[in-house]
Amino acid sequence: MRKWGPLLAVCLGTFMLVLDVTITLVALPDIAAQLHTTLSGISWVIDGYALALAAALLAMGTVADRHGLRRIYTLGLAAFTAASLACGLAESAPMLIAMRAVQGLGAAAMFATAISLLRATYSGRDLGAAMGVWAAVAGGAAALGPLIGGALTQAFGWSWIFYVNVPVGVLAIVLTLRVIPRSEVPDSARRERLDLPGAVLFAAFAAGLLYATIAAHEEGWTSPATLIPLVLALAAGPAFVLVQRRSARPLLDLALLARPAFLAALIAIFVGEFTAYGFMAYSSMWLQSITGLTPLAAGLVMLPNAVASMVVSLMSGRILRRFAMRWALPLGLLLVAAGAFAQSGLTPDSTGVHLLAGMLIGGLGMGLVIPLASQEAIEAVPLPRTGMAAGAFTTFQQLGYAFGVAIFGTLLAAVAQSGLAGHVANPHASAQQLAGGGAGQILAQTASSARDGMDLLLRTTFTNGLNVVAIVGGTIALASAVFCAVLLRPPSTASDIRINQEAAHATDN
């Protein structure tokens, strides 16, 4: 226990934070019904967590360096655990969304310190074993999320997907304080300045874009509720770039983006998460509100995706030995695209079985994209920049997921509104309710004589919207696969070699 206690403490925290990315997917219809929220609220239940994690992650590494790895990891555990309890107790959508954001901040603190704690505790073969176990736990948590979420929601109610974190979190805190030694902080690290302007501007940029996208499908693109955050984001983005260029110790060295392999890795993980997981929330809505599956059954439909991803991730080392990175990473995105296209042929009479093949293919693709892109991101930068590269990679990973949920929600609502126009009194409100998993509520408000016709209309409308979302996601993944293949091509001319050498020189200095 003395030797492997630190690994257990880190794995417990990692299991919780990764689990909470996927555990909510099958609980969304129940949350929407009980908290009386529609598509926007449901989108923020997912995106509040992902956005807070992504926005805080780049800064958390510096904070941990200044105040100690164990302290920041423990504070992250405490914030995450307390917020989980508050999420379970939430009686309104705004309260749940706010506490999901606090969960995301705690998760960022844990994510930013987990690997560093393992590297500070283990070495040699022990470090390799610890990293393998940690990666398997992270993959297993993602795989088990929909299944655990479905079982807890069906048996005890959606609140228990958050309550389950409380005893695990308390155990992890106690274990961390007992078995992980206090981190020694060098004086140079204590004097390290946090790029606070950069952190604030990045958060404003990402949050503004995300808020505008989610508000657009409810308020419209010309509404002040959409335009104000959009203008804020468009101002914060260039300001962030300017601050990073002038900062002696930036959150993100923008010169790294001139390295084709690093840029390809960020694009691959962003688009992979965007396409493969961005519309999975709406697949869950369709499975439960349209086909009538229970939360547990919906989780089982999604299970092939996560299991395939985990298995392929564990085999990624062998895959790399057989295929050049230039082809392996685009191949992963091609499989993600194929998985999305395979889920686009739904009809009003389709069942969950029709999603299984696409879920499996998409999972195979993400099993390639996640480990290969992460390795490419780290190996493409100088050694002193590996921590920054890892933070940027995870940030893009979470942002891809968050923007996928937001953009696909906007697209699904637009298709639904078009399909319901002329059939219901308020197509806009009904589309919001339908896309948020409220088909049952719409039917309950329909006269019994017209209920059969309305049921067919709702099934057709939601199915058409999901097909459009899948095709758009697949097309974006396909285009990104081609673009990444171009970025990863070996330099063939003197000009290409010179550009690569200049990018390397800029980041090395």
C-alpha positions in Angstrom: 0.0 0.0 0.0 2.9 2.4 0.8 4.4 1.9 -2.6 1.2 2.1 -4.7 -0.9 4.3 -2.5 -0.1 7.5 -4.4 -1.1 5.7 -7.7 -4.4 4.8 -6.1 -5.0 8.3 -4.9 -4.3 9.8 -8.3 -6.4 7.1 -10.1 -9.4 7.8 -7.9 -9.4 11.4 -8.8 -8.8 10.7 -12.5 -11.6 8.2 -12.5 -14.1 10.7 -11.1 -13.2 13.6 -13.4 -13.2 11.5 -16.6 -16.4 9.7 -15.5 -18.2 13.0 -15.2 -17.5 13.8 -18.8 -19.7 10.9 -20.0 -21.9 9.9 -17.0 -24.4 12.7 -17.6 -25.2 11.7 -21.2 -27.9 9.2 -20.5 -29.4 11.2 -17.6 -30.1 14.3 -19.7 -33.8 13.6 -20.4 -34.5 12.9 -16.7 -32.7 16.1 -15.7 -34.5 18.2 -18.3 -37.9 16.8 -17.2 -37.3 17.2 -13.4 -35.7 20.7 -13.6 -38.1 21.9 -16.3 -35.3 23.0 -18.7 -35.0 22.9 -22.4 -32.2 22.5 -24.9 -30.1 25.5 -23.7 -30.1 24.3 -20.1 -29.2 20.7 -21.1 -26.4 22.0 -23.3 -24.9 23.9 -20.4 -25.1 20.9 -18.0 -22.5 19.3 -20.3 -20.7 22.4 -21.5 -20.4 24.2 -18.1 -18.2 21.4 -16.9 -16.1 21.1 -20.1 -15.7 24.8 -20.5 -14.5 25.4 -16.9 -12.1 22.5 -17.2 -10.7 23.8 -20.5 -10.5 27.5 -19.5 -8.7 26.8 -16.2 -6.3 24.0 -17.3 -3.6 26.2 -19.0 -3.3 28.3 -15.8 -3.4 25.4 -13.3 0.0 24.1 -14.2 1.6 27.4 -13.2 -0.5 27.6 -10.0 0.6 24.0 -9.1 4.2 24.9 -9.7 3.9 27.9 -7.3 1.9 26.3 -4.5 2.8 22.6 -4.7 1.4 19.6 -6.6 -0.2 17.9 -3.6 -1.8 21.0 -2.3 -3.5 21.9 -5.7 -4.5 18.3 -6.3 -6.1 18.1 -2.9 -7.9 21.4 -3.3 -9.1 20.2 -6.7 -10.4 17.0 -5.1 -12.2 19.0 -2.4 -13.8 21.4 -4.9 -14.9 18.6 -7.2 -16.4 16.5 -4.3 -18.3 19.4 -2.7 -19.6 20.5 -6.1 -20.7 16.9 -6.8 -22.8 17.0 -3.7 -24.3 20.3 -4.6 -25.1 19.1 -8.1 -27.1 16.2 -6.7 -29.0 18.5 -4.4 -29.7 21.1 -7.2 -33.4 21.9 -7.6 -33.0 24.2 -10.6 -31.1 24.2 -13.8 -29.0 27.4 -13.0 -27.9 25.8 -9.7 -26.9 22.6 -11.4 -25.0 24.4 -14.2 -23.1 26.6 -11.7 -22.0 23.6 -9.7 -21.0 21.8 -12.9 -18.7 24.7 -13.6 -17.2 24.4 -10.1 -16.7 20.7 -10.8 -14.8 21.7 -13.9 -12.5 23.9 -12.0 -11.7 21.1 -9.5 -11.2 18.7 -12.4 -8.7 21.2 -14.0 -6.7 21.2 -10.8 -6.6 17.4 -10.7 -5.9 17.0 -14.4 -3.0 19.5 -14.3 -1.2 17.8 -11.5 -2.0 14.0 -11.9 0.8 13.1 -14.3 3.3 15.3 -12.5 2.5 13.6 -9.2 3.1 10.2 -10.7 6.4 11.4 -12.3 7.5 12.9 -8.9 6.6 9.6 -7.1 7.8 6.9 -9.4 10.7 6.2 -11.8 11.9 3.6 -14.2 9.7 0.6 -14.6 7.5 1.7 -11.7 6.7 4.9 -13.6 5.9 3.0 -16.8 3.6 0.7 -14.8 1.9 3.6 -13.0 1.3 5.5 -16.3 -0.2 2.4 -17.9 -2.6 1.9 -15.0 -3.5 5.6 -15.0 -4.3 5.5 -18.7 -6.3 2.3 -18.3 -8.3 3.9 -15.5 -9.0 7.0 -17.6 -10.1 4.9 -20.5 -12.2 2.6 -18.3 -14.0 5.6 -16.7 -15.0 7.0 -20.1 -16.2 3.6 -21.2 -18.2 3.0 -18.0 -19.7 6.5 -17.8 -22.9 5.9 -19.9 -23.4 2.5 -18.3 -23.0 3.7 -14.7 -25.0 6.8 -15.5 -27.8 4.7 -17.0 -27.9 2.2 -14.1 -27.9 4.9 -11.4 -30.5 7.1 -13.1 -32.8 4.2 -13.7 -32.5 2.7 -10.2 -32.2 5.8 -8.0 -32.6 9.0 -10.1 -30.3 11.3 -11.9 -29.0 12.9 -8.6 -27.0 9.8 -7.9 -24.7 10.2 -10.8 -23.3 13.1 -8.7 -23.7 11.6 -5.3 -21.5 8.6 -6.2 -18.6 11.0 -6.4 -18.8 12.0 -2.7 -17.5 8.9 -1.0 -14.9 8.3 -3.7 -13.7 11.9 -3.4 -13.5 11.8 0.4 -11.5 8.6 0.2 -9.2 10.1 -2.4 -8.6 13.2 -0.2 -7.7 11.2 2.9 -5.5 8.9 0.8 -3.7 11.8 -0.8 -2.9 13.5 2.5 -1.6 10.2 4.0 0.4 8.7 1.2 1.6 11.5 -1.1 4.4 13.5 0.4 4.2 17.3 0.5 5.6 18.8 -2.7 8.8 20.8 -2.4 8.5 24.1 -4.2 11.7 25.7 -5.4 12.2 29.4 -4.8 12.3 30.0 -8.6 8.9 28.4 -8.9 7.4 30.5 -6.1 8.4 33.6 -8.0 6.8 32.3 -11.2 4.2 34.8 -12.3 0.8 33.6 -13.5 -0.3 35.0 -16.8 -3.5 36.2 -15.3 -4.5 38.5 -18.2 -3.9 35.6 -20.6 -6.0 33.3 -18.5 -8.9 35.8 -18.2 -8.8 36.6 -22.0 -8.8 33.0 -23.0 -11.7 32.2 -20.7 -13.6 35.2 -22.1 -13.0 34.1 -25.6 -14.0 30.5 -25.2 -17.0 31.3 -22.9 -18.2 34.1 -25.2 -18.2 32.0 -28.3 -19.9 29.0 -26.5 -22.5 31.2 -24.9 -23.4 32.9 -28.2 -23.7 29.6 -29.9 -26.0 28.1 -27.3 -28.1 31.4 -27.1 -28.5 31.6 -30.9 -30.8 28.6 -31.2 -33.1 30.0 -28.4 -32.8 33.8 -29.0 -31.6 34.1 -32.6 -28.3 35.4 -34.0 -29.5 39.0 -33.9 -30.6 39.0 -30.3 -28.5 41.0 -27.7 -28.2 37.8 -25.7 -26.2 36.4 -28.6 -24.5 39.4 -30.0 -23.1 40.7 -26.7 -21.1 37.5 -25.8 -20.1 37.1 -29.5 -18.6 40.6 -29.6 -16.9 40.0 -26.3 -15.3 36.8 -27.7 -14.3 38.5 -30.9 -12.5 41.2 -28.8 -11.0 38.8 -26.3 -9.5 36.5 -29.0 -7.1 39.0 -30.6 -6.3 40.5 -27.2 -5.3 37.0 -26.0 -3.0 36.6 -29.0 -1.4 40.0 -28.4 -0.8 39.3 -24.7 0.7 35.9 -25.4 3.1 37.3 -27.9 4.3 40.0 -25.5 4.4 37.8 -22.4 7.8 36.4 -21.2 6.0 33.3 -19.8 2.8 32.9 -21.8 0.1 30.3 -21.1 0.5 29.1 -24.7 3.6 29.8 -26.8 1.9 30.7 -30.1 5.1 29.8 -32.0 4.2 26.1 -31.3 1.3 26.4 -33.7 3.9 26.9 -36.5 5.0 23.3 -36.0 2.8 21.3 -38.4 2.8 18.2 -36.3 1.6 20.1 -33.2 -1.1 21.9 -35.1 -2.3 18.6 -36.6 -2.5 17.0 -33.2 -4.7 19.9 -31.8 -6.9 19.8 -34.9 -7.3 16.1 -34.7 -8.3 16.0 -31.0 -10.6 19.0 -31.3 -12.5 17.6 -34.4 -12.5 14.0 -33.1 -14.2 15.1 -29.8 -16.4 17.5 -31.7 -17.7 14.8 -34.1 -17.5 11.6 -32.2 -18.9 12.9 -28.8 -20.5 16.2 -29.6 -23.7 14.8 -30.9 -23.8 11.8 -28.6 -25.9 13.8 -26.1 -28.6 14.1 -28.8 -28.3 10.4 -29.7 -29.1 9.7 -26.0 -32.1 12.1 -26.3 -33.3 10.3 -29.4 -32.8 6.8 -27.8 -34.9 7.7 -24.8 -37.4 10.2 -25.8 -38.1 8.8 -29.3 -37.4 5.1 -29.3 -38.4 4.7 -25.6 -35.3 3.0 -24.3 -34.5 3.2 -20.6 -31.4 5.1 -19.4 -29.6 1.8 -18.8 -30.5 0.5 -22.3 -29.3 3.8 -23.8 -26.0 3.4 -22.0 -25.6 -0.1 -23.4 -26.1 1.2 -26.9 -23.3 3.7 -26.4 -21.0 1.1 -24.7 -19.4 -0.2 -28.0 -18.0 3.3 -28.7 -16.2 3.6 -25.4 -15.0 0.0 -25.3 -13.7 0.1 -28.8 -11.9 3.4 -28.0 -10.3 1.9 -24.9 -9.2 -1.3 -26.6 -7.6 0.4 -29.5 -5.9 3.0 -27.2 -4.2 0.2 -25.4 -3.0 -1.2 -28.7 -1.8 2.1 -30.0 1.9 1.3 -29.5 1.6 -1.7 -31.8 -0.3 0.3 -34.3 2.4 3.0 -34.4 5.0 0.4 -35.2 3.1 -0.7 -38.2 1.9 2.6 -39.6 3.6 5.9 -39.9 2.1 8.7 -37.8 1.4 10.6 -41.1 -1.2 7.9 -41.9 -2.3 6.7 -38.5 -3.8 10.0 -37.2 -5.7 10.8 -40.5 -6.9 7.2 -40.4 -8.4 7.8 -37.0 -10.3 10.8 -38.2 -11.5 8.9 -41.3 -13.0 6.2 -39.0 -14.6 9.0 -36.9 -16.1 10.3 -40.1 -17.3 6.9 -41.2 -18.8 6.3 -37.7 -20.8 9.5 -38.0 -22.0 8.7 -41.6 -23.0 5.2 -40.4 -25.4 6.9 -37.9 -27.0 9.2 -40.4 -29.3 6.7 -42.1 -32.1 6.7 -39.4 -35.8 6.5 -40.2 -38.8 7.2 -37.9 -39.0 3.5 -37.3 -35.3 3.0 -36.5 -34.2 1.6 -33.1 -31.1 1.8 -31.0 -29.7 -1.2 -33.0 -29.2 1.1 -36.0 -26.6 3.2 -34.0 -24.4 0.3 -32.9 -22.2 0.0 -36.0 -21.6 3.7 -36.2 -20.8 3.8 -32.4 -18.3 1.0 -32.8 -16.6 2.6 -35.9 -16.4 6.0 -34.2 -14.9 4.4 -31.1 -12.2 2.7 -33.2 -11.4 6.1 -34.7 -11.1 7.8 -31.3 -9.1 4.9 -30.0 -6.5 6.0 -32.6 -6.9 9.8 -32.4 -6.6 10.3 -28.6 -3.3 8.5 -27.9 -1.7 9.2 -31.2 -2.6 12.9 -31.2 -1.4 13.3 -27.5 1.9 11.6 -28.4 2.3 13.8 -31.5 1.6 17.0 -29.5 4.2 16.1 -26.9 6.9 14.9 -29.3 6.5 17.8 -31.7 7.7 20.4 -29.1 11.0 21.1 -27.2 11.3 19.4 -23.9 10.8 22.6 -21.8 7.5 23.0 -23.6 6.0 19.6 -23.0 3.9 20.6 -20.0 2.5 23.5 -22.0 1.8 21.2 -24.9 0.0 18.7 -22.7 -2.2 21.5 -21.3 -3.0 22.8 -24.7 -3.9 19.3 -25.9 -6.3 18.7 -23.1 -7.8 22.2 -23.5 -8.5 21.6 -27.2 -9.9 18.2 -26.3 -12.5 19.6 -23.9 -13.3 22.6 -26.1 -14.0 20.2 -29.0 -16.5 18.3 -26.9 -18.1 21.5 -25.6 -18.4 23.2 -29.0 -19.7 20.0 -30.6 -22.6 19.9 -28.0 -23.4 23.6 -28.6 -23.2 23.7 -32.4 -25.0 20.4 -32.9 -27.7 21.5 -30.5 -28.2 24.7 -32.5 -28.3 22.7 -35.8 -30.7 20.1 -34.4 -33.0 22.8 -33.1 -33.0 24.6 -36.5 -33.9 21.4 -38.4 -36.6 20.6 -35.8 -38.1 24.1 -36.1 -38.3 23.8 -39.8 -39.9 20.3 -39.6 -42.5 21.5 -37.0 -43.5 24.7 -38.9 -47.1 24.7 -39.9 -47.9 21.7 -37.6 -47.7 23.3 -34.1 -48.7 26.7 -32.7 -45.2 27.7 -31.7 -42.6 25.8 -33.8 -39.6 27.5 -32.1 -40.6 26.6 -28.5 -41.7 23.1 -29.5 -38.3 22.6 -31.3 -36.4 23.6 -28.2 -38.5 21.2 -26.1 -38.1 18.3 -28.6 -34.4 18.7 -29.0 -34.1 18.8 -25.2 -35.7 15.4 -24.9 -39.2 16.6 -24.3 -41.2 14.6 -26.9 -43.2 13.0 -24.1 -44.3 16.3 -22.7 -45.3 17.6 -26.2 -47.4 14.4 -26.7 -49.0 14.8 -23.3 -50.3 18.3 -24.3 -51.7 17.0 -27.6 -55.4 16.1 -27.9 -55.8 12.3 -27.8 -57.4 12.3 -31.3 -54.3 13.9 -32.8 -51.7 12.1 -30.7 -50.8 9.4 -33.3 -50.1 12.0 -36.0 -48.1 14.1 -33.6 -46.0 11.1 -32.5 -45.1 10.4 -36.1 -44.3 14.1 -36.7 -42.0 14.2 -33.7 -40.2 11.0 -34.6 -39.7 12.1 -38.1 -38.5 15.6 -37.1 -36.0 14.5 -34.5 -34.7 11.7 -36.7 -34.2 14.1 -39.6 -32.3 16.5 -37.3 -30.1 13.8 -36.0 -29.3 12.6 -39.5 -28.3 16.2 -40.5 -26.1 16.5 -37.4 -24.3 13.2 -38.2 -23.7 14.2 -41.8 -22.3 17.6 -40.9 -20.1 16.1 -38.2 -18.8 13.4 -40.6 -18.0 15.9 -43.3 -16.0 18.0 -40.9 -14.1 15.0 -39.7 -13.4 13.9 -43.3 -12.1 17.3 -44.3 -9.9 17.4 -41.1 -8.4 14.0 -42.0 -7.3 15.3 -45.3 -5.9 18.5 -43.8 -4.0 16.6 -41.1 -2.5 14.3 -43.7 -1.2 17.4 -45.6 0.2 18.9 -42.4 2.0 15.7 -41.5 3.6 15.1 -44.9 7.4 14.9 -44.8 9.1 18.1 -46.0 9.8 17.6 -49.7 11.3 20.9 -50.7 14.0 23.3 -49.5 11.3 25.8 -48.7 9.4 23.3 -46.5 12.6 22.3 -44.6 13.5 26.0 -44.0 10.0 26.8 -42.6 10.1 23.8 -40.3 13.6 24.8 -39.1 12.5 28.4 -38.5 9.5 27.2 -36.4 11.7 24.9 -34.4 14.2 27.7 -33.8 11.4 30.1 -32.7 10.1 27.7 -30.0 13.5 26.5 -28.9 14.4 30.1 -28.1 
